[in-house]
Every structure is written in structure tokens, then in C-alpha cells.
Amino acid sequence: MDTILIIDDDESIRTTLDIFLSEAGYKTVTACNGKQGVEFAEKYNPDLILSDLKMPEMDGIAVLQAVKEYDSNIPVVLITAFEDVGSTIKAMQCGAYDYIEKPIDSEKLKVVIKRAIESKKLSERLETTILEDSNEYQLENSLIGKSREMKEIYKKIGLISSNKINVLVQGESGTGKELITKIIHYSGVTKQSPFIAVNCTALAENLLESELFGHVKGAFTGAIRDKKGKFELAREGTIFLDEISEISQNLQAKLLRVIQEREFERVGGETTIPFNGRIVAATNQNLNRLVAEGKFREDLFFRLNVFTVDIPPLRKRKEDIPLLVVHFLKKIDKQLHKMVRKIPYEVMEILENYEWVGNVRELENTLTQAVVLAKGDVLEKENILLRKTEHLHAENSIQNTANLSLSDIEKKHIKIVLDGTKWDKTKAAEILGISKPTLYNKIQVYNLSETS
């Protein structure tokens, strides 16, 4: 039950509000003056404070300022006289959520309280989400690979994340374009601000325009209230426009204006809203070709293409597959409460030789299915369900190792597992099913190292 603190030096008003809000389903606490109100705010930590503006000794403005110093997230609604314009302006400048004019309109009061408490809860959720996402999308926790191509991407992320430059991320479906964008966002100057993603193919043109820029009440049929768009919600953070190649010429022109002027209006609105965030656009199409065909504006392309990140398909960085497999197995085990940690050599060979048309996303989905099917802690060959042609191709690749000696095969497999565990020898020995002393001996015999 949400708690509301009522502060008023008039006992009759306190009693009336107490009864009204209690009947509306809220838990109430009352204070007879501003000083007691601030004490109760710290003691009861209410979800909302409803305070009179004009009170002796400590007025509503002083209460507001004291509460904001204690906890800036508690919304404060002030009760004020209609003619007190100066105090109303000052109250809003000091961070009041809203004000209610006397005599109090009970229905308006209910609406204001409901919105204020919802806003507080949303703010708390966003703060928590930003903190959790910031940890989840740290480079070392989420982006896996030691290939030359991935090392180049790491360098680019380092350059991009320190500013709000516009970025174009290109790559096939499933390569991790949104993941790259989140890492850029959460590893640099925007990490404390919102990350807002928009799938440009999910909505019709008129709905997408409203989704991006918002609308005012009455702008079109069904617009029953004002709505903030994604650009407005992103504020100082990052807006991620996925599949940018699919937006219409009309929206391309409006997006170009946002980039050039750093401002926009809601659909049907006249008020100009500034945008100070970063735009990251992503596509699996060749934008150069679309520009040549007249399907994508050249000026918009140049505005978006200030800095480009090209993500290679998984088949072009197969040396990263063992690392990805180990990473995903840890993640999947945690999600599914399983302990599938051992990967036979022939299974890793199948995974390395598969073409992965769906890229990293397909690999993760395949491993999730395999873990579900696994009956013990070993990822069996039978658990890997691939398309038949690719499976046979992988099987044939395994047969090509027939000319290798057992020691050559063993050396290759141990190196794969060590790389996959980032040379954590305890984990590697567990996956290989051998003791740590035996593993150390094998490393010495085969002259293995992280750089070999």
C-alpha cells in the first residue's frame, strides 16, 4: 500500500484529506507543521508528500527543499491559493511535482497523486535497470572474441564511447548490433542516461513517427492524451534505431532535421523539444547501394555515417566460437539451473565447422536447446540440433581429421578448451575430465601458451 504524508497546519484540512485518501486506498500519515512534516518524511519514507504552501515557521517551499535534500525521488505536491502565482513558480523551480489550487478538486487530486506515485516507481525502476544494464554490458562481461576483427571493434568502442558522436552499425542479422550499441552506451559518457531502442520495422509509418517523436492530444484519431516519443525519453542518452534502412522517405527527412538541428516537435505539437543524446543506427542492408538506388537519402546517410562499426559474421571469425560456446554455456546454465560444462572434442568440431547463417544469435539458441536436452553435465553430439546439410558438412569436416595423430588431436582440443576458458586451468581441467597436474603436464609437453 502506498503511503502519503499530509502536512497542513489546519486540522480540518488534515482530517478531510486523511479520510479522503484512506478511502481511496492509501496509507496516510499526518503532520501539523512543516518541521514535523520533514521529520516524518525521514521516519516513514512516504511515496508522496502533500503539503500546504502557507504555514507558519516552515512553509511548503522550505519543506520541499528539505525533502529534496533528503530524497530527491519523493514527489511533493503543494496546495496553494490560485492567486499566489509567484510562490507557485518558485515551487515548481524547486522541484515540486505539481500543485493543487484551493478549493481542492478531489478528482484532480486523485489523478495528480496517482501519476506522481507512478512516476516515482518508474524512476526507481529505470535507475535500477540502468545500474543492472551498466554492469551487464561492460565490455568484459558481454562481448566475446579474440579474433583480429573483434579486436578492431574493441578499439572503435573505446573511441566512440567517450563522446556522443553518431554511429552506424552494420552487420548481418544475429551478429549482435544491439549488443555493440549497448556496450558503447554503458561504457562511456552516456552510461548514467537512458538507452532507448526502436525497431523501425515493427510499426507502420504513422505509428513509427508517433513512437519516435511523440504526439499531442488530438493529433490524430486515437490520440487521447499527450505522449512522449523515444527521442524525448532518451534525453541525454542513446537512441538505437534498428533496421534504419526500412524507414520511409518522409521519416528520413524528419530524422535528418533532428540530427541537423538537435530538436524536434511532437506530432501535432508546436513546442520545440531539444535532443542532446547520441543516435546509433543499425542495418543489415548495404546503405551505399540503397543510396545509389534512391531508396535512402544520401544526406541522411552521411549524417549517420560519422563513425561506422562493421560487425563480421560468425563464419568469418570461427576462432571465436570456442570462447562463445563457453560463455553461453555459463549463461545458459545459470538461467536454466543446469550444470552442462563438459564439451567433447567432436561436439566442438561440429560447432566450429557449422556455417551459422543466423550468426551469434543462432549459436546461443542452438546451445540453449542442447542444454535443455542434455541429461548430464556433458554436451553430447546428439544434443546439437542443426540443419541437416550443415550437420553433414560438419561431420565430413571431422572425418578430415583422420590423417591427424592422436597427439595432434589432443593438443588441438586442449588448446580449444583453454582458450574457451580464458586459460582458467581449473575450469579447463574440469571440462577435459583430467586432473590439474595432468593438464599442466600436457601444456608443457605440447608447448602450449595463450599466444600459441
N, C-alpha and C positions, 0 to 999 in steps of 0.2 A: 504494500500500500504506500503510495507517495505521500510525503509529509510536507505540509505548508506551514510556514511560520508567519503569523499575523502580528504586525506591530502597529499599534494605534493607542494614543492616549485617551481616546473616547471609548469608555467602557461599552456603551450601547452599540457602537460600530463593531467593536471586537466581538461582542456576543452575537450580533447578527451575522457577521462573516463566519464565525465559528460554526454556527448552526447550519448555515447555507452550504459551506464546504464539507462539513461532516456528512450531510445528507447526500452530497454529490459523490461520496466515496473516498474522500481524502482524510488522512490523519492530520489533525491540527494541533499547533502549539501557539499560545498567545503571549504577547509581551506588552506591558503597559507603557513603555517608553523606549527611546532609541538605544540607550545604554544596555537595558535588559535584553533588547532585541539582538544586539551584537553578541552578548554573552550566550543567548540561547542558540544563535546561529552556529557558534563553535561547539556548543554542547550537543545539539540534536542533529547537526549537519542536514538541514532540510533540503528537499528537492526544489523548493521555490520559496521566496520571501515576498510577502505582500505587505507593504509599508505605507503608512500615511506620510505625506510630504511635510506638512506643517506640524511640528511637535516642539515643545519647549526643550531647552538644553541641547539635545541632539536631534536634528531634523532628519528627514528622509535622505537628503543628499549625503550627510555625514554617515548615516547608516550604510548607504550604498557604497561609499568609498571604503569604509571599514570592512565590509563583507568581501569586496573585490580583492582587498589585500589578503584576506584570509583564504578565500577560494573563489577564483575568478569564474568558475563554471556555474556557480549558483545563480540562477536568474532572479533578478529583483524587479518586481512590478510596483510602481509607485502610484498612490492615489492622490490626485491633485485637482485643484479647482480649475475650471475651464479658462478663467481669465489670467491665470498665472503662467503666461507664455514664457517669460524669462527662466523661471525655475524648471519648466518642462524641457526647454532646450538644454539647460545645464545638466539635468538628469540624464538625458539621452547621451550627451557628450561624455558623461562619467561612466557609461556602460549599463544604464537601466535597460531591461529587456523591452519594457513598454510602460505606458501609464494609463490609468483609468480615471476618467473625469467624474466629478461629483455632479449630480447624484449618480450612484453606481448602477449601471445597466447589468443585471445579473447574467443575462445570456452572453453579453460581450465578455464579461469577466471569466465565464467558464471557458470560452473559446481561447482567450489570451492565456489562461493558466494551462490549458491542455497543450497548446502549441509550445509554450515556454518549457514545459517539462519534457515534451518530446524532443525539442531542440537540444536540451541538456543531455539526454540519453544518447542522442545521435552523435553529439560532440564527443562524449566519452567513448562510444564505440569506435569512432574514427580515430581518436587518439590511440586507442588500444591496437586497432588494425594497423595504423602507421608504424607503431613500435614493433609489432609482430612481423609485419612485412619487411621492415628495415633489417631485422635480424635474418629473416628467411632469405632475402635477396642480396645478402652480402656475397661478393664475388666468390669467396672460398666455399660458400655453402651451397651454391646453386649452379654455377657454370662449370662444366666438367670437360677437360680436354687438355692434352699437351702437344697436340699437333701444331705445325707451323701456322696453319690457318687460324686456329683458335688463339694462339699467342698474339697474332696481329690484332685480333678483335679485343683482347685484353688491353693492348696499348691504346686502341681507339677509345675504349670506355674510359680509360684514365684521362684522356684529353677532353672528351665530351662532358663528363660528369662535373667538371669544375666550373661550368658555365651553363647558360640556358640557350645555347645555340640550337637551331632547328636541325633535326636529324631525319634522314631517310634510311630505313632498314629494309633491305631486300633479301629475299630467300624463299625457297620452296615452302609449301605448307608443311608444318610439323618440325621446322628447323629450330624454332624457339625465338621467333621475332619478339613476342610479347615479353618473354623472359629476359632477353637482352635489354629491352626498354626499361623494365622494372629495375634491373641492376644499374643501368645508367641513372635512373631516378633516385634510387635508395643509397647510392654510393657517393653522392656529391651534394651540391648546393641545394637541391630540392628535396632532400630526404625528410625534412620536417613538414613538408606540404603535401597536399593530396595527389594521388596518382589516379587518373580517370581514364578508363579505356572505353572506346566506342568501336563497335563492329559496323563498318559502313555498309555492309551488305545485308544487315538484319532488318532494316526498315525501308519503307517507301520514301521517295524523295521529300514529300511534305512533312512526314513524321520525322525524318532524319534532321531536317532543318530545325524543327522544334526541339529535337533531342540535343542538338549541338548548341543552339543559341537561346533556347527557352522561348516562352511566349507570354503575352499578357492576356488577362481575362477577356474573352470575346473576340480574340484574334481570328478564330475560325470555329466552325461547329464542333462542339465538344470541349472547347477551351473554357471550362467553368471557373478556373482560377489562374492566377499567375503561376508560372513555373520557371525555375532556374534551369538553364541549359548546362551542358557539360563544360563548356568553356568557363562559365561563371563559377561552377563548382571546383574547377581545377585551380582557380585563383593563381597563387604564386608557384604552383607545382607543375606537373606534366600531364598533358592530354595526349593519349595514344590513339591515333586514327588508323585502325587496322583495315587493310584492303582499300586504301585510298584511291586506287585506280577505278573503283566502281562508282564513285560519286558523279552526279550529273554535271553538265557544263554550268548550270545555274549555281549550284553549290560550290563549284570550283571557283567561280568569280567571287562569291561571298567569303570563301575561305582566304582567297588571295587578299581581300581587303583587310581581314583580321590580321594577317601576317604583316601587311604593309603599315597599317595604321595602329595596330595593337589595341583595337577597340571594336565593339560591335553593338547591335541593338537586338533585343528580343523580337521575335516575330510579332508584328502588330504594335510594337512599342516605339517610343521616340527617345527614351533616355539612353544615352551612350554609356556603355559599361566597359571599363578598361580591362585588358588582359595582359598580365605580366609573367605568364608562365612559359613553358617550353612546349613546342609541338614536335612530336615524333610520329612520322607517317610510315606505314609499313605496306608492303605489297609483295605478292608472289608473281607479278607480271613484269614485263620489260617496259618500264615507263618511257625510255627513249623511243622504243618502237611505237608506243601509243601516241607520243607527241608527234612523231613523223606521220602517223595516220590521222592526225587531227582529232583524236579522241581524248587527249589530255592537254590542258593549257601549258604552253611552253614556259610562260612567265611564272606560273604556279610551280612547275617542276623545278625551275632554278631557285625559287624561294624555299622550297622544301629540301632541295638537294645541296644545302650548305655543307653538310657533312654526311657521308654515306658509310653505312656498315653493311657489307655483303656477307651473309651467313652461308657457309658452304653446306651442301647436302651431306648427309652422314656417309654416303658411299664414297665421298671424296676425302674423308678423314677416318678411315676404318681403324687406324691405330688407336683412336679414342674409344672404340667400342668396349674393350675390357674395362676401362675406367668407368664408363657409363653404366655397364652392367652391374658392377659392384655398388656404385652409387644408388642406382634404382632399387637393387635388392634390399639395401639397408632401409630405404624409404618405404618400400612396399611391405617389408617385414614389420616395420613399426605400425603401418596403417592397418594391416590385416592380422596383427598379433601372431605372426609366424616366425620361424627360425630357419629359413632356407638360405644357407650361407655357402654351401659347397657346390662348385661348378666343375664337372668333369671336362677334361680336355676336348672331347669330341663335341660337347654342347657349345663350348666357347667357339670352336671352329665353325659350327653351324651359324652361330650368331655373327661371326666376323665375315662370313662369306655370303651372307644374305644381302640383297641389294637395298632393302629398306626404302622403298618408294615413299612411305609415309614418314621417313626420317626419324628423329629422336622420339617424337610422339608415338610412332608405331612401335619402336623398340620398348618404350615404357609400357604400352598397352600389352604387348606380347609377354613381357616379363610378369606383369600383373596376373595375366591369365595362367601363366606357367606356375606361379607361386600358389595360386588357388588350387591348381591340380596336383601340386606336389604333396606326397604323403609323408615325407620325412624332411630331413634338413639338406637333402641333395636335389639339385635341379636336374631332373632326368631328361634324357633326349625325347622321351615320349610326351613330356610336358610342353615342349616347344611346338606350337601350332602355327605353321607358316603356310603360305600359298604353295601348292604342290610343286609348281615349276621351280620356284625359288628354293624350295626344300631340297629337291633333287639336285639342283645346281650346287647347293652347299654340300650335299652328301658326296657328289662327284669330286668336289674340291678336297674333301677329306681323303678320298681314295688316292689323290695325287701325292699324299704324304707317304705312300707305300715305299718309296725309294729312300726314305729317311731312316736312320738307325734309331733304336730305342732311346739312346742317349741324346740324340738331336731333338727328338720329340719331347723328351722330358725337360731338356734345357729350355726349349721354346715355351712349354707350358708353365714352367716355374717363373719364367720372366713375365709372362702374361699376368699371372696371379699377383706377383709382386708389384707390378705397375698398377694393377687394378686396385690394390690396397694402399697405394701410395707408399710402398715399401714398409708397411707395418708388418713386421715379421711374425708377430704373434697371430694376427689375423690370417696372414698368408699360410702359415703352418697349419692352422685350423682348417682352412679351405682345402689345402692339399692332402690333409689327413696324415701328416707326418709330425714328428716332434720338432721343436725349435733347434736342438743341436743338429738333427739330420738336415734341416733346412740350411743352417749356417754352413754345414759341410758341402751341400750341393752348390751353394753360392760360390764357395771357394773353388770347388772342382771345376765348375763351368765358367769361372771368372766373370760372374755377373755383377753388374752395377747399375745404378739408376740411369746413367748416361750411355750404357752399352746398348 
